[in-house]
Amino acid sequence: MPISDLAKWHEQGLARKHGYHASIERCCGGPPGMPKTDAEYRARSPLFVLDQAKGLPIDINAGIHDGHKGSVPISHSLNAFNVLARANGKPEQALADKQIES
């Protein structure tokens, strides 16, 4: 299960209390919410450059327990799928935001 948006994962980690937020903050110079750290979180998050993979074969996988056990919600894979669907001119195949769990 890939992490696609590091700032979102930080937020989700605080809510789920998985404890990874301190490591993320050390890597990114602090918590999200300040221009300098927000830029760092964004630069380290594939979601914001994934549209550059337009036309490439991409295989996004999730296991039966991903998003329910462990630390990465399945929304990271689903949001990555949506970016690729839109980048490849198939926005109708993107999942609605209300379908994606945090």
N, C-alpha and C positions, 0 to 999 in steps of 0.2 A: 504494500500500500504506500504509494508515494506521497510525500508532503509537497503540495503544490503552492501553498501560500503560507509562508512562515509566520507572518503577523497573525493570520487567522488561527494557525496552529497554536501560537502562543496564547491567544485568547481562549481557545478551546481547552488547552492544557491547564490553564488556571481554573477553569470551571470544572474540569474532570479531576483536578489535583494529581496529575501524573508526575509532576516534579521536574519536567524538562525545561520549564520556562527560565530557570536560573542559568542553565547552559546556553540557551538561545540568547539571553541578554548579554552574557559575556562575549559571545561571538559578534553580536550586532551593536555593541556599545551602549546597551541599556534596553529598557522596554520600548515597545512601539508607542507612538504618540508625540514624538518630537521630530521635526523635519530631518535631522541628521540620521536618527535611528530608523525612521520610516523609510528613508532612501536605502539604507543598508538591508532592511528586511525585504524590500521590494527587489533589490538587486540579487538577492540570494533565493528568490522564489521563482521557480520555473513557469508558473502560471502567466507571468507578465511578458514572457518571450516565446511562449509555446505557439503562438500564432505564426511564428517564423518557420515552423515545421509543416506548413501548408504543403499538401501533396505528398508527404512522406508517409510510408506505412508505419503506423504507431500501434502498439499493442498495450492496452490498458487492462490490467487484471486486478481483481480483488478476490480474496478468499471468502469462504462462507462465514468466517468469524470476524473478518476485517470490518472495522467500524462499530463493532459491538464489544469486542475484546481488544486489548492493546491500546495504543495511544493515538492512532491516526484515524479520524473519522472518514468514512467512505466518501463524504462530500468532496474531499480533495481530488479523488479520481473522477467524480462526476463533474466537478467544475472544470477539470482539465479536458474532459470529453467535450464539454460545451464550447470551450475556446477553440478546439480543433474543428468541431462541427461548423461553427461560424466562419472560421478562417478558410474552410474548404467550400464555402458557399452553400451550406446546408443548415441554415439557422432553424429550419423547421424540425430538425432532428435533435436540437438542444433540449435539455430537460428544463422545465419551468423551475424557477427558484423555489417555489413552494414544494416541489418534489424532492428537493435536496435537503437532507438532514444535516444538522451541524455536527 
